[in-house]
Amino acid sequence: MNNRFLCLVTFSAPFIILASSAFAGHHESLMVPAKAGQVVVTYKGECPSESVDGAIAKIKEVILYERANSPVQYASSPGVWADGKVGAVDVHDSKEAMDKAFAWQAADATWTASYDAVAASCAVTVDDFEVSVFEAR
């Protein structure tokens, strides 16, 4: 009996060590969605299911416009929330960068008209969109 146990332990030990090493390091490869100090802004708006694809196409146009014209660079992705609302997620390098981007957006007539068009395609206004700001720490 002791020989069987010793054999089992001797045979199993390397596999247990390898498995625990593999699982212990699994978190090291996870990437954070935002680094400390970055700001994540989410936009969510009601949109009838038959209008979602058109709204997403318009959001993509807004993002292309931002990339070409904004004096402040930031990442933006369009999408559909689990509850069916449409919108986007933006990641800004800092609160100051977000404030500059917001100021540019408010002053840029093309950007404002494009955001209005996104909302209108969903039969709502931009005031109906929920905007949330998250500062990563």
Number of C-alpha atoms within 10 A of each C-alpha: 6 7 8 9 10 11 12 11 12 11 11 11 12 11 11 12 11 11 11 11 11 10 10 10 10 9 8 7 7 8 8 8 9 16 15 11 14 20 23 23 17 19 19 21 22 20 22 14 12 9 13 21 16 14 24 19 13 19 24 18 16 22 22 13 14 21 15 10 13 18 12 16 16 18 13 20 13 20 19 17 14 7 8 15 19 27 25 20 17 17 23 22 18 18 16 12 18 22 13 15 19 14 11 18 16 12 11 13 11 14 20 15 12 17 19 15 19 27 24 14 19 20 13 16 16 17 10 12 17 13 15 11 15 14 16 14 9
